[in-house]
Amino acid sequence: MATVIERDAQAFPVLSASAIERIKRYGACAHAAEGEILVEQGQPMDHFVVVVEGEAVVELDSRLGTEQVATHGPGEFFGDVNLLSGRPSLVRGRMAKPGMIVKIKRTDLKTLMQSDSELGEIFMRAFILRRVELLKSSAGDVVVLGSLNSSGTLRIREFLTRNGYPYSFIDLDKEQDVQKLLDQFQVGISDIPVLIHGRDPVLRNPSNEEIAKVLGFNESVSEQELRDVTIIGAGPAGLSAAVYAASEGLSALLLETNAPGGQAGSSSRIENYLGFPNGVSGLELAARAYDQAQKFGAEFLIARTAANLKCDNRPYGLVTAGGSTLRSKTIVIATGAQYRKLPLDNLAKFEGLGVYYGAATIEAQMCESQDVIVVGGGNSAGQAAVFLSRTASHVHILVRADGLASSMSRYLIRRIDETPNITLHTHTEVVELKGEAHLESAVVRNNLSGETREWPIRHVYLMTGATPNTAWLQGCLVLDEKGFVLTGRDLTDDQLKKAAWPLPRRPHMLETSIPGVFAAGDVRAGSVKRVASGVGEGALAITFVHQTLSE
């Protein structure tokens, strides 16, 4: 039987005899009979398994039947990144030939990976590459039925992609026998988009929280445990805080509304981030940081939104939109900022249907061989324009200023100048959107001459300014006039007095008007809106978390 994913020496390494002996110290040897299930698909991955003798097969079960993903002979091991999180396994592990195995509990595996750097590197690389291959081959137990003209379809595909969950997509606009396909799954056009997971009931236009629940994203996380630090937001600052907190022995929980990466996660390519001379996509950078944090023991709650902070007593209580309360000794707020929405009457009508706030692979596929507009003069807009120029017919960058020099990195300006199918339009803004079921045209205006014209455009990417995600903190923390969180020296004596600051010392750098509650990254007033800055602030926040915990 042909395997679904390609075998690669790094994805499927063969461990040496000495390496297996080191592994045995953390687990137990056992005889495995032919047909014995090592892990069942859909069940939590609680154990890491090394095959010493015999052979194991990796199988993927779906409505279409069972297919073989890979085989593991002597010296090979079973597992991927779900071993770090304890999420349900995407595949089944079964002994095809009897033999001897070594089983290690998930918690002990993390200890092994942290104490034995050589084995930790081998395992981590293999786990990541195996998941990458599953993603590339769309090999998984999830099928999405939808349309590129559906905002719900875009949302679901982005949620799965950015959470690293492999899935197959069926575009009903291109499927020849649509009705036959819909009848097969007993759904109608009005149900679209539809998510099909294994043999579970079909989900009709599910929310992100419903998807996370059915896929078991948060099954292994206890919501009753008291943590040293809870981090809200998994952008660069939040992920950095999680890595440093967990690696330094703190119990850390990270809460994320959508997917790891935040606004930076939708960036097509970041070329000025330290250590990546050839650039790195926001999705790849976020995935690496996410896996790194999990390796050290940080826990994640995905598709969970913070609704309120109970800041009157310590430990603090963080109330989620679902009504549960998470307890924590300290808090790091890293909810970031979102692109500012244009003041257009019908903007909401076209969001996901021609108006987008990110420009990654999925969005690029939707505008192939078409003209597009990118609104904004910052680095994110420049990265989006260059990326979209590879597939779009022409990219029009619209800025209200007289150029890009004051807001965009020079390397991006040079790249834009050298790309023939990118045109910069200065002193220009979008003033009206038109269309029925999908965006069909945009009216733009020159803010010097007042001249307006209508362009036949179906795709507009908005990357203008930043609005902080702090509405849930109103009345709890001191914010500036724009809603960003004030910290450290930016807090005046009067503001601290009104906030009833209880300590003789002033707030630490990054500490808010409440002791032990910190803000890092774009959500903080005065922050530098750069990925590297967010990463630095996330790490720095944990330094002050340690100081607060020792007080």
Summary of the structure (lengths in Angstrom):
residues: 551
radius of gyration: 24.9
end to end distance: 61.6
largest distance: 81.1
contacts: 1920
relative contact order: 0.10
helix: 30%
strand: 27%
